[in-house]
Structure formats: structure tokens, C-alpha cells
């Protein structure tokens, strides 16, 4: 599905100091894997996600997605098959547009935006059904500006929008960091259900040890830019994670 081959990422500071964020990372993730990525601050978690999404480019190594070399592709090029849910609920939405309009933009990810105004009754009903599954009552507020919703509501919708159009890979970089425990649980349960139902491949970064243990079929731990643990949770159940 996705392979990271000899990935290195170095950053050079203004004084010439070189920071080695990732060192010779080799990971193969199979289709349908739900991978939880953990590690302390500065371990390389977010850098890894940025390389896969195309926000950053590796210093060395290759990234293959379904045997396609996407190492030098831009974020826009990858958006046709890589979806992402950001840490900040405001990052994944157009706040002044309605819920329905935001869903339309999400559906057109990787496609021409000239189709934006073609919101027919079929698309509206499909969107309503998707949102109704959240049990938040938002399916009857499709014309409300999405910026008026709470952070938890927006993040739950962002997750639905990220997977509205077909994608090969879902990236979640601490999607509940800005949420209270109740909304965080809602978002993660929604993510877990979507990943299972759609058979998605998912990479999920978290600092929450309970979530790291509860969710996902595989756990990868980074430390100082290297992989120190890679555990198949379907074979070896995890009850505790430390660093």
C-alpha cells in the first residue's frame, strides 16, 4: 500500500545547525491497516505525516503509494488519493460557507472546482444521510455557516468530509488535541467506524496513551527520528505504552 524507503528529513537552522528530524525510516503499511503513531515531542511524528501528505519533502529516500513514487508530488497532486484531518478544527473548513457547500468542496477534492455549483438533490440527500449518522442533529442545518459550529462538531464533519470522496489513505494528525473529552471520543469513534466500514488505510498520530491502546490495528513508536517499536496489535494485544 504505502512504503517509506530510507527516509531522512533534515532541517537547517539559521545558525547552520542541522536538525535530523527523521533518520533512515523504513516502514511498509498494508491496505486496511489502522496505524497509531506515538512518540514524545520532537520524535518525528508530525514530520512523518507532513512528508506523506506532501507538505514537506524528504532530504533523502522515497515514498511509494500503491507502487507509485509520490516523493516529489505536491499536496495538490496527492489530494486525489490522500485525505487529511488536521489538528485545528478550523483548518479543514471554509468557515463562511454552509455545511452543504463545505461538503461539496470536499467531494471535489482533486477535481475541477467549476463543478462546485452543481449541488443537486441527490448530493444534498447523500450529505444529509452521512451527517445524520453522527446523531448530532446537524443534518437539518445544512445551510448554516460551518464556522458557527463548535470545534467538536466541525472536527466530526471534517472527518466525514475527508472521506467523502474516494481516497487511498487517511492521515489524522492529533485530530482531537483541541477538543474536550466528550467530543474527542465522538470524533475517534466516528473515525474508527469509517475506517472499518470503508476498509481505509489510516495513519493516526496521538499523544493520548489510552487512545493509542484502544484504536488501530498497529502501533508504531518513534524516538529521536527513528522507529523503536512496530507492533501488530491483532497479534500482540497492548495494555500499556511508555516512553
Phi, psi and omega in degrees: 000288176230133181233132172253118187246111175053044184284130172230144175220118180243143175241136179254122180281170183299331180271006179093354178294133180259123177259121179266094184286323178225136185232107172051058179277127175231109182222136171240125181245126184274158178302132179089354176292137172247099189260122173266127181248123182235169179156158180288171177303133180085006181282341178113006184300303184294326177298320179299314180296320180295326178291319181291323181283339181100000178295322176240157176250141180290151174290325178205158178102176183229150175241122180245132176237114185050046176071003173269134177277109183252013188307318185254008178288149178281169176303317182297318179295321182283342185297342179291339182220358176240121179251152184218140171247123187272167181293319182270120181303339181277346186285335186259013183226160169258098193302329183275350178270159180287168176303314182297318180293323176296321178294325178295317178298319180296320180295331182269012178306124179082002180241174180291132181282358177293344179274003187304318187282356181272065177264097181266178183295328179296314179294320180297317179293322178296317179295316179300317180296319179300313184290326181300330181296342179283342182059040179248359180076009184278348181295343178260011181232037186297336181267002179284138174302131186293338179292347180274353182277163176288165180300319180295318178297315180296319182292323176297319178291324178301321179295316177297319182293323181298329184252011181293313175271149180305135177221158180262340185211132177247126179249130178231110181259095181046057186292348181250009186299328183262010186251156173286164185304322182293311180290327177298316179296320179299313182297316182291322177294321177297315179299315181299318180294317181295316180300317180291313184294320184266357180062038184281157169262129189224138172243122186234117177268134177210154171258351185275114184293324178296318178293322179299324180282320187286318189256152174093159179257354184208144180235129177241128178248130177255148174210124181051040174080011179230158177276122179250344175216140175214100191242127172279106186289342177286340179258318182238095178301143182248132177246345182206140175229130179228160169209000000 
